[in-house]
Amino acid sequence: MLDAAARSSGALARRLADKGFDTNVINQVIDRLTRLGLVNDQAYARDLLRSCLHRTLGERGVLSEMTRKGLDSGLAAQVVAQASREGLFVDSAYELGRKVARKTAGLDLKVRKRRFWSAGSRKGHSPDLLNQVAADLFASDDPLD
């Protein structure tokens, strides 16, 4: 499994358990791989965060992806909190907004905003952040709109 791509210790443990290995054996294998530096959940979490941000995911989306990939929920929350403090999710939301704005150019403003909100919600961005991005990127030229 490790030849194909990096994995979290949780994903490895789940895979070994599915293959019928004993819990004690699984724990020993994971501990040995960790000591050898072949499994590093902290580094895996940072790489996964980078990948998720490239896909313009928000905080909830990244947390969900990290736990789905077998990372400890505490480590996932810690990595997401650090990224949030650094403003990485704001950048991600604005990048998503710019993508939606390009794809929906020429459509009615309400349609553009709805599509942005839909995409942002699916990707796990917070409503407050979506409001901020929508106000900045989808402003109307019409004062009555």
PyRosetta script that sets phi, psi and omega in degrees:
from pyrosetta import init, pose_from_sequence

init()
pose = pose_from_sequence("MLDAAARSSGALARRLADKGFDTNVINQVIDRLTRLGLVNDQAYARDLLRSCLHRTLGERGVLSEMTRKGLDSGLAAQVVAQASREGLFVDSAYELGRKVARKTAGLDLKVRKRRFWSAGSRKGHSPDLLNQVAADLFASDDPLD")
pose.set_psi(1, -37.6)
pose.set_omega(1, -176.2)
pose.set_phi(2, -74.7)
pose.set_psi(2, -18.6)
pose.set_omega(2, 177.1)
pose.set_phi(3, -68.2)
pose.set_psi(3, -35.8)
pose.set_omega(3, -176.4)
pose.set_phi(4, -74.5)
pose.set_psi(4, -45.4)
pose.set_omega(4, -177.8)
pose.set_phi(5, -166.2)
pose.set_psi(5, 161.8)
pose.set_omega(5, 175.7)
pose.set_phi(6, -64.0)
pose.set_psi(6, 149.2)
pose.set_omega(6, 179.3)
pose.set_phi(7, -137.1)
pose.set_psi(7, 157.2)
pose.set_omega(7, 174.1)
pose.set_phi(8, -83.3)
pose.set_psi(8, 160.4)
pose.set_omega(8, 178.1)
pose.set_phi(9, -63.9)
pose.set_psi(9, -34.6)
pose.set_omega(9, 178.6)
pose.set_phi(10, -64.8)
pose.set_psi(10, -41.2)
pose.set_omega(10, 178.6)
pose.set_phi(11, -66.1)
pose.set_psi(11, -40.9)
pose.set_omega(11, 177.4)
pose.set_phi(12, -63.9)
pose.set_psi(12, -44.0)
pose.set_omega(12, -180.0)
pose.set_phi(13, -62.3)
pose.set_psi(13, -42.5)
pose.set_omega(13, 178.6)
pose.set_phi(14, -62.5)
pose.set_psi(14, -43.0)
pose.set_omega(14, -179.2)
pose.set_phi(15, -65.5)
pose.set_psi(15, -42.8)
pose.set_omega(15, 178.9)
pose.set_phi(16, -66.1)
pose.set_psi(16, -38.2)
pose.set_omega(16, 177.4)
pose.set_phi(17, -64.8)
pose.set_psi(17, -39.0)
pose.set_omega(17, 177.3)
pose.set_phi(18, -63.2)
pose.set_psi(18, -29.4)
pose.set_omega(18, 178.8)
pose.set_phi(19, -81.8)
pose.set_psi(19, -4.3)
pose.set_omega(19, 174.8)
pose.set_phi(20, 95.6)
pose.set_psi(20, 12.1)
pose.set_omega(20, 179.6)
pose.set_phi(21, -75.2)
pose.set_psi(21, 150.2)
pose.set_omega(21, 179.4)
pose.set_phi(22, -69.4)
pose.set_psi(22, 147.8)
pose.set_omega(22, -178.0)
pose.set_phi(23, -58.8)
pose.set_psi(23, -40.4)
pose.set_omega(23, 179.5)
pose.set_phi(24, -64.0)
pose.set_psi(24, -41.1)
pose.set_omega(24, 178.3)
pose.set_phi(25, -64.4)
pose.set_psi(25, -43.5)
pose.set_omega(25, 179.4)
pose.set_phi(26, -59.1)
pose.set_psi(26, -47.0)
pose.set_omega(26, -179.5)
pose.set_phi(27, -62.4)
pose.set_psi(27, -39.9)
pose.set_omega(27, 178.5)
pose.set_phi(28, -65.1)
pose.set_psi(28, -42.9)
pose.set_omega(28, 179.8)
pose.set_phi(29, -64.1)
pose.set_psi(29, -45.9)
pose.set_omega(29, -179.8)
pose.set_phi(30, -63.0)
pose.set_psi(30, -43.6)
pose.set_omega(30, 178.5)
pose.set_phi(31, -60.9)
pose.set_psi(31, -43.9)
pose.set_omega(31, -179.7)
pose.set_phi(32, -65.2)
pose.set_psi(32, -44.9)
pose.set_omega(32, 179.1)
pose.set_phi(33, -62.6)
pose.set_psi(33, -35.5)
pose.set_omega(33, 178.0)
pose.set_phi(34, -67.7)
pose.set_psi(34, -45.4)
pose.set_omega(34, 179.2)
pose.set_phi(35, -62.2)
pose.set_psi(35, -35.7)
pose.set_omega(35, -179.9)
pose.set_phi(36, -78.0)
pose.set_psi(36, -8.8)
pose.set_omega(36, 179.1)
pose.set_phi(37, 83.1)
pose.set_psi(37, 11.3)
pose.set_omega(37, 179.3)
pose.set_phi(38, -83.2)
pose.set_psi(38, -21.3)
pose.set_omega(38, 175.9)
pose.set_phi(39, -127.2)
pose.set_psi(39, 122.5)
pose.set_omega(39, -179.9)
pose.set_phi(40, -140.5)
pose.set_psi(40, 98.4)
pose.set_omega(40, -176.0)
pose.set_phi(41, -62.3)
pose.set_psi(41, -34.5)
pose.set_omega(41, 179.9)
pose.set_phi(42, -64.4)
pose.set_psi(42, -48.3)
pose.set_omega(42, 179.0)
pose.set_phi(43, -66.1)
pose.set_psi(43, -39.4)
pose.set_omega(43, 178.9)
pose.set_phi(44, -62.0)
pose.set_psi(44, -40.9)
pose.set_omega(44, 179.7)
pose.set_phi(45, -63.4)
pose.set_psi(45, -41.6)
pose.set_omega(45, 178.7)
pose.set_phi(46, -64.5)
pose.set_psi(46, -42.9)
pose.set_omega(46, 178.9)
pose.set_phi(47, -64.9)
pose.set_psi(47, -41.3)
pose.set_omega(47, 179.3)
pose.set_phi(48, -66.1)
pose.set_psi(48, -38.9)
pose.set_omega(48, 176.2)
pose.set_phi(49, -59.0)
pose.set_psi(49, -47.1)
pose.set_omega(49, 179.7)
pose.set_phi(50, -59.1)
pose.set_psi(50, -42.6)
pose.set_omega(50, 178.8)
pose.set_phi(51, -64.4)
pose.set_psi(51, -43.3)
pose.set_omega(51, 179.9)
pose.set_phi(52, -65.4)
pose.set_psi(52, -39.3)
pose.set_omega(52, 178.5)
pose.set_phi(53, -67.5)
pose.set_psi(53, -35.1)
pose.set_omega(53, 176.2)
pose.set_phi(54, -62.6)
pose.set_psi(54, -31.3)
pose.set_omega(54, 177.6)
pose.set_phi(55, -87.5)
pose.set_psi(55, 9.5)
pose.set_omega(55, 178.2)
pose.set_phi(56, 58.4)
pose.set_psi(56, 37.4)
pose.set_omega(56, 176.2)
pose.set_phi(57, -78.2)
pose.set_psi(57, 154.6)
pose.set_omega(57, 176.4)
pose.set_phi(58, -97.7)
pose.set_psi(58, -173.7)
pose.set_omega(58, -176.6)
pose.set_phi(59, -56.6)
pose.set_psi(59, -51.3)
pose.set_omega(59, -178.8)
pose.set_phi(60, -63.0)
pose.set_psi(60, -38.4)
pose.set_omega(60, 179.4)
pose.set_phi(61, -64.5)
pose.set_psi(61, -42.2)
pose.set_omega(61, 179.4)
pose.set_phi(62, -67.4)
pose.set_psi(62, -44.4)
pose.set_omega(62, 178.0)
pose.set_phi(63, -58.5)
pose.set_psi(63, -44.5)
pose.set_omega(63, 179.8)
pose.set_phi(64, -62.1)
pose.set_psi(64, -44.7)
pose.set_omega(64, -180.0)
pose.set_phi(65, -64.0)
pose.set_psi(65, -41.2)
pose.set_omega(65, -179.2)
pose.set_phi(66, -65.7)
pose.set_psi(66, -43.5)
pose.set_omega(66, 179.2)
pose.set_phi(67, -71.0)
pose.set_psi(67, -33.6)
pose.set_omega(67, 176.4)
pose.set_phi(68, -63.9)
pose.set_psi(68, -33.1)
pose.set_omega(68, -179.7)
pose.set_phi(69, -85.0)
pose.set_psi(69, 6.1)
pose.set_omega(69, 172.9)
pose.set_phi(70, 91.1)
pose.set_psi(70, 12.0)
pose.set_omega(70, 176.7)
pose.set_phi(71, -78.9)
pose.set_psi(71, 148.0)
pose.set_omega(71, 175.8)
pose.set_phi(72, -59.7)
pose.set_psi(72, 135.8)
pose.set_omega(72, -176.3)
pose.set_phi(73, -62.7)
pose.set_psi(73, -32.1)
pose.set_omega(73, 177.6)
pose.set_phi(74, -66.4)
pose.set_psi(74, -43.9)
pose.set_omega(74, 177.7)
pose.set_phi(75, -65.3)
pose.set_psi(75, -42.3)
pose.set_omega(75, 179.0)
pose.set_phi(76, -60.5)
pose.set_psi(76, -45.5)
pose.set_omega(76, 179.9)
pose.set_phi(77, -63.2)
pose.set_psi(77, -39.0)
pose.set_omega(77, 179.5)
pose.set_phi(78, -64.8)
pose.set_psi(78, -45.4)
pose.set_omega(78, -179.7)
pose.set_phi(79, -65.2)
pose.set_psi(79, -42.1)
pose.set_omega(79, 179.5)
pose.set_phi(80, -66.2)
pose.set_psi(80, -41.1)
pose.set_omega(80, 179.1)
pose.set_phi(81, -62.3)
pose.set_psi(81, -41.8)
pose.set_omega(81, 178.1)
pose.set_phi(82, -63.5)
pose.set_psi(82, -43.9)
pose.set_omega(82, 179.2)
pose.set_phi(83, -63.3)
pose.set_psi(83, -37.6)
pose.set_omega(83, 178.7)
pose.set_phi(84, -65.3)
pose.set_psi(84, -42.9)
pose.set_omega(84, 178.2)
pose.set_phi(85, -62.0)
pose.set_psi(85, -32.4)
pose.set_omega(85, -179.8)
pose.set_phi(86, -82.1)
pose.set_psi(86, -4.2)
pose.set_omega(86, 177.7)
pose.set_phi(87, 78.6)
pose.set_psi(87, 17.7)
pose.set_omega(87, -176.5)
pose.set_phi(88, -68.8)
pose.set_psi(88, -30.5)
pose.set_omega(88, 180.0)
pose.set_phi(89, -76.4)
pose.set_psi(89, -28.0)
pose.set_omega(89, 174.4)
pose.set_phi(90, -65.4)
pose.set_psi(90, -46.4)
pose.set_omega(90, 177.8)
pose.set_phi(91, -60.0)
pose.set_psi(91, -41.8)
pose.set_omega(91, -179.7)
pose.set_phi(92, -62.8)
pose.set_psi(92, -42.7)
pose.set_omega(92, 179.9)
pose.set_phi(93, -65.7)
pose.set_psi(93, -40.8)
pose.set_omega(93, 178.0)
pose.set_phi(94, -66.4)
pose.set_psi(94, -38.0)
pose.set_omega(94, 177.1)
pose.set_phi(95, -63.9)
pose.set_psi(95, -42.7)
pose.set_omega(95, 175.9)
pose.set_phi(96, -60.8)
pose.set_psi(96, -43.6)
pose.set_omega(96, 178.6)
pose.set_phi(97, -59.9)
pose.set_psi(97, -42.1)
pose.set_omega(97, 178.4)
pose.set_phi(98, -65.5)
pose.set_psi(98, -38.8)
pose.set_omega(98, 177.8)
pose.set_phi(99, -63.4)
pose.set_psi(99, -46.3)
pose.set_omega(99, -179.9)
pose.set_phi(100, -65.4)
pose.set_psi(100, -39.9)
pose.set_omega(100, 179.5)
pose.set_phi(101, -61.0)
pose.set_psi(101, -42.0)
pose.set_omega(101, 178.8)
pose.set_phi(102, -65.7)
pose.set_psi(102, -42.7)
pose.set_omega(102, -176.7)
pose.set_phi(103, -71.5)
pose.set_psi(103, -25.7)
pose.set_omega(103, -175.3)
pose.set_phi(104, -107.3)
pose.set_psi(104, 11.2)
pose.set_omega(104, -179.9)
pose.set_phi(105, -55.0)
pose.set_psi(105, 134.0)
pose.set_omega(105, 178.9)
pose.set_phi(106, 93.9)
pose.set_psi(106, -12.3)
pose.set_omega(106, 177.8)
pose.set_phi(107, -85.8)
pose.set_psi(107, 166.3)
pose.set_omega(107, 176.7)
pose.set_phi(108, -58.7)
pose.set_psi(108, 142.0)
pose.set_omega(108, -177.6)
pose.set_phi(109, -56.7)
pose.set_psi(109, -41.7)
pose.set_omega(109, -179.5)
pose.set_phi(110, -63.3)
pose.set_psi(110, -38.8)
pose.set_omega(110, 177.9)
pose.set_phi(111, -65.4)
pose.set_psi(111, -43.5)
pose.set_omega(111, -180.0)
pose.set_phi(112, -61.2)
pose.set_psi(112, -45.9)
pose.set_omega(112, 179.2)
pose.set_phi(113, -64.2)
pose.set_psi(113, -42.4)
pose.set_omega(113, -180.0)
pose.set_phi(114, -61.2)
pose.set_psi(114, -43.0)
pose.set_omega(114, 179.4)
pose.set_phi(115, -66.0)
pose.set_psi(115, -38.1)
pose.set_omega(115, 176.6)
pose.set_phi(116, -64.3)
pose.set_psi(116, -47.4)
pose.set_omega(116, 179.9)
pose.set_phi(117, -60.5)
pose.set_psi(117, -41.3)
pose.set_omega(117, 179.6)
pose.set_phi(118, -62.5)
pose.set_psi(118, -47.4)
pose.set_omega(118, 179.4)
pose.set_phi(119, -64.3)
pose.set_psi(119, -44.8)
pose.set_omega(119, -179.3)
pose.set_phi(120, -63.5)
pose.set_psi(120, -38.1)
pose.set_omega(120, 178.3)
pose.set_phi(121, -68.1)
pose.set_psi(121, -43.1)
pose.set_omega(121, 178.5)
pose.set_phi(122, -61.5)
pose.set_psi(122, -33.4)
pose.set_omega(122, -177.2)
pose.set_phi(123, -87.3)
pose.set_psi(123, -1.9)
pose.set_omega(123, 172.6)
pose.set_phi(124, 88.3)
pose.set_psi(124, 24.6)
pose.set_omega(124, 176.2)
pose.set_phi(125, -82.8)
pose.set_psi(125, 151.2)
pose.set_omega(125, -178.8)
pose.set_phi(126, -74.9)
pose.set_psi(126, 148.8)
pose.set_omega(126, 178.7)
pose.set_phi(127, -58.3)
pose.set_psi(127, -38.4)
pose.set_omega(127, 179.6)
pose.set_phi(128, -62.4)
pose.set_psi(128, -42.6)
pose.set_omega(128, 179.2)
pose.set_phi(129, -67.8)
pose.set_psi(129, -39.7)
pose.set_omega(129, 177.2)
pose.set_phi(130, -62.7)
pose.set_psi(130, -39.6)
pose.set_omega(130, 175.7)
pose.set_phi(131, -59.3)
pose.set_psi(131, -45.7)
pose.set_omega(131, -178.6)
pose.set_phi(132, -61.9)
pose.set_psi(132, -47.8)
pose.set_omega(132, -178.6)
pose.set_phi(133, -65.4)
pose.set_psi(133, -43.7)
pose.set_omega(133, 180.0)
pose.set_phi(134, -61.3)
pose.set_psi(134, -41.3)
pose.set_omega(134, 179.4)
pose.set_phi(135, -65.0)
pose.set_psi(135, -36.1)
pose.set_omega(135, -178.1)
pose.set_phi(136, -79.1)
pose.set_psi(136, -39.3)
pose.set_omega(136, -171.9)
pose.set_phi(137, -99.7)
pose.set_psi(137, -22.2)
pose.set_omega(137, -175.6)
pose.set_phi(138, -117.5)
pose.set_psi(138, 45.5)
pose.set_omega(138, 178.8)
pose.set_phi(139, -78.0)
pose.set_psi(139, 142.1)
pose.set_omega(139, -178.9)
pose.set_phi(140, -89.9)
pose.set_psi(140, 146.4)
pose.set_omega(140, 173.0)
pose.set_phi(141, -78.7)
pose.set_psi(141, -20.4)
pose.set_omega(141, -178.0)
pose.set_phi(142, -87.0)
pose.set_psi(142, 117.0)
pose.set_omega(142, -178.6)
pose.set_phi(143, -65.1)
pose.set_psi(143, -17.6)
pose.set_omega(143, 179.4)
pose.set_phi(144, -87.8)
pose.set_psi(144, -7.7)
pose.set_omega(144, -176.7)
pose.set_phi(145, -84.1)
pose.dump_pdb("model.pdb")
